[in-house]
Amino acid sequence: MSFLSVCLELDFSDNYFSDDSALEKNYQSLIKPLLSFLFSHPKCYLSIFFTEQQLLFFKDFHPEALELLSELTGRKQVEILGGACYSSILPLLFSSDRSGQIERLSGLLRSSLGKRPRGSVLYGSFWDPSLLLTLQSCGMEYVFINSSLVPVENKNYNPLIMSDQGKSIKILPLYEDKIPLESETFSDWLKRLNCSDSNVISVRLDAKNMDLFLHNNFLDQIGQLDTNIIFTTPQKYIKTAYNFIQVYIPAGMDKCILQDAKIPCKKTKGKNVFPLTIYDFMNIYPQVKKLYDRMMYVSLIISQLQGGDRMRKKSAKEKLWQAQSGEYYVSMPLGLPPSSEKLKCAYKLLCEAEQLLKESYEFNNAVTAYDYDGDGLKDYICRMTNFHAVISPEAAQITELDIITRGINYIPAIKSDSYDKGIFTEYLIEKSSFYTFLKDSRVASNKEKICDFSNIIFSEKKFDTKKKEIQLEGKNHFSPLDITVSLRKNYTAYSDGNGIAVQYILKNESPFHLHAIFATEINLSEINISQVQDVNQYKNEVIYNGNKKELSTDTSLNLDSGVSLLQISDNINKVILLFEPNENAGLHLSTTLVNNDKCKTIVFFWEIDISSDHSMEKIINFSILPTKD
């Protein structure tokens, strides 16, 4: 008789509990009865992954749980699994962060239970071949990944082994189609298990599945089995296995991720189709890609920092690791993008990490340039006292704005159907079509009447790190007369680190006269500013025709001219955003929904007349002023 070995893996990484009350509820309802059952049923075997948060909770409030786990692991009935301490998506991290997180959880398990883990789980089965060397160097002998990542020709040959640079790791595929169904009997489930041609099957269980096991007495029946099915732990099986099938697993992730994506992900048909990866997910959800770019930037400056206050640097790295938690990038088990609240938490942690770095050594305001978002174009990064901003060559707009001292982000990823909404995006509009533009700036019938710079790639004309000055230029065509116009945008960061001056030089390069409305659009996302819902959170004030005036925050409004200052006060986060045009301007304010998130749109505009081969200049001074707590 051929025997089938079954490894049950209980994984809590998809159920990241945020506070002690939730952890306590989970402990009383599931973990405590499970540990008691396992202790009294020595023939039931199980491997379990606990998050660092859960282990520390046990240590502080339920040390008896650790004593029971130590006893169960000592008699090799339960195997405790390792992984990233914050259940991070490991392929997204630098190798030092990968190994650091794995080693910290392994160290905690050793100090708590007296034994290091030999197997690892991956959040969402996010796999990359480069993880092999990291896992192997951290003492891992095997790793669980979703069976959908395994090439078809190798799915029925287990166990698997993958090698690279003389190192190897065993791979145990997790079969989602073998998870017990809610209405399924124990005997029917065993029949489904027996349908496999494999020597070993690994089945991943979450808290809900394990609750089903306990209430339907599945575990009790497992301990009384007298069939060809043997329930065991992964390490027990691997130690007795003698024939491993060599395999190469390309980068991929759990197949359930992207199943609810708003933009369908098309896979090329053919025999050699590679699985989708975390990068496919980020290409669909720009808010996740924006967070990833910000996380990589903070990780980079932490790794490059030499000297300074070691304790602050250590604290900054801790904040970074927390911000790398998988829940901030992909919400499992459905594989959906993170909620606004989770994005807010991640940005706050990254801001706090950067603030600690600024405090750890002598900080100087700086403007640097490199490909920040990995799109092949050079971006400009303003790392200032109070804020972090990224200026993209696409539309020469600010695409990232973090208020470091308050831990908030105003542009996580605001995307309409045709362009990315940022801060300072410019247009020329025929006067007769201007108010139509304000209502719907990109309707097809309006295209001939709008000169749109939102999709123009600007070229660098000057970049001065000492003066903190960036000069970018873009060209476009306007009106049926095909008037060629060039727009030069000069960004100059204030020496005190509290803002940026934006200078516009618009030149008419055609032989015709140019008469139009020149407008600059500013978009501020409200989703990550505060979880507190308060109608008095924002206060809009203007200097209009020399008089101070408070504006409504609930309705759209237009002021045709006479605005010399706009002040937006965020009363909850204690931040003032101040816009000062050098010449009186018109102003449009509105709040819209973009992808179910609120977006505040500000448009400054001027009526302009420019003769052939002439130019005009406008300036907006943008200040960011944290108020007193």
C-alpha positions, 0 to 999 in steps of 0.5 A: 500500500502506498502512503500519502503524507498530509501536512496541515499548516495553520497560518495567521499571517493573513489575520494581522490583529491590531490590538490586544483586545482582538488578540485576546478574543482570538486566543480565547476562541481559537488558540487556547482550545486548539492547544488544549486539544493538541496536548490531549491528542498526541497523534494529531500533528500540526505546523503553525505560523504565529506573527511576532505580534501574537508571540509577544502577546503570549509572552506578556499575557498568556505565558501558559500558551508558550509553555504548552507550545514548548511541550508540543514542539518538544515531542515533535507533535507541533512544528512552529514555522518561521518567516518575516517578523512583520509578515512582509512581502519579501521580494519587495525588500532589500536583502538586509531587510529580508534576512533581518526580519526572518532572523528576528522572528527566528530569534524570538521563537528560539528564546520563547520555545527553545527551538529555531524554525526550519521552515518558512511561510510567505505572505500571499505566497509572494515568491522570487527565486532570489529568496532561496539564498536568503532563506537558506542563509537564515537556516530554513530547510523548506518553504511553503508556496501556493501550488499554482506557482509550480510548473504543471509538469511538476505538480504531481511530483513531491517533494520538490527541491530548488537549487541556486549557486550551490544552495538548495531549499525544499519546496512544499506546495500548498493545495487550495483545492484540498482545503475542507469545505464547510459542508464536507464530511471528514470521510468525503474530505479524505476521498478528495485527498486520496485523489492525488498522485503525490506522495505528500500534500500540504494544506494551508488553514487559516483561523476560519478553517481551523475553527471548522476543524475543531467544531466538526471534530476533524482533528479528533478523527485524524487521531483515530485514522487507520488508512493509507493517509498519514498526518505529519509535520513537514520536517518529519516528512522531509527527514524521511524523504529520499527522492526530491524532484529538482524544479525551478519556480519562477517569481509569482504569487497566490493565484487568488490575488488579482481575481477581483482586479478592476483592470483585467490582467491578460496572460499570454496563452501558450505552454510557457506562461509565467505566474503573475507577480507582485509587480503586476499587482502594483501596475494595476493599483497605483496607490500600492506602487506609490507606497512601495516607491516611498518605502524603498526610498526610506529603506535606501537612506537608512542603508546609506546612513553612516554614523549618527545616533545608533539608537535613533537609526535602530528605531527608524529601521523598526518603523521601516520594518513595520511599514513593510508589513504585507497588509499595507500592500495587499489585503489577504485572503482576497488579494485586494488593495489596502484600505485607506486607513492602512495606507495612512498607517504605512505612510505615517510609519515611513514619515516617522522613520525619516524624521528619526533619521533627520534627528540622528545626524546633522541634517541639511535640506537637499534636492537630489535626482534619480529614477525614484519610481523606476519608470526610466525617467529621472525624478527630483526629490526634495528632502526638506526639514518639514516635507518630502516631495517628488517632482516627476518629469511627466507634467513636471508636477509634484507626485509625492508630498509627505509632511514629515513632521506630521506623518501624513501624505497628501498624494498617495495615488490619485488617478483618473481615467487618463492621467495621474493627478498631482500638484501643479499641472498646467493647461491653456484653455479657450476662454469660452470653454473654461467653465466646461473645463472646470466641470469635466476637463478632458471630455473629447469635444473639448480637446481642440480647445485645451492645451493639456500639459498633464501628459507631456514629458518635460526636459531638464534645462537646469538642475542646481543642487546648491540653489535647490533649483529645478528647471523643466521645459515642455512644449505643446500645441494649442487651438485649431491654429496649431499655436506652438507654446513652451512652458518652463517651470522652475521649482526652487525649494525654500532654504528654510525647508518650509516650501517651494516656489514655482515659476512659470514662463509661458512662451508663444513660439508661433506667428499668431497671437495667443489669447487664452486662460492659463490654469494650474491644477493642484490635487490633494488627496484627503484619504490619508490625512486623518481617520477622524471624520470632522466637518470642521477639519478643513478651513479655507481662507482667501485674500480676495480683492484685498479682504480676508474671506472664509470659503465653504469646504462643502461646495464648489466655488469660483472666484474669477479674479482678485485672489492673492492668497489661499490658506488651507488649514488642516485643523486635525493634523495641524498643518497649513498649506499656503498658496500665494500667487505673485499676481492676483488670480482666479480660483476654483475649489471643488471636492470630488471622488476619485476611486471612492476617495475624496480629492480636493482640487484647486485651480488658479487661473489667469487670462493671458494675451501673448504676442508672437515670440513673446512670453509671460511669467507667473509665480506661485509660492507654496508654503507648508507650515506645521502649526502648534499642537 
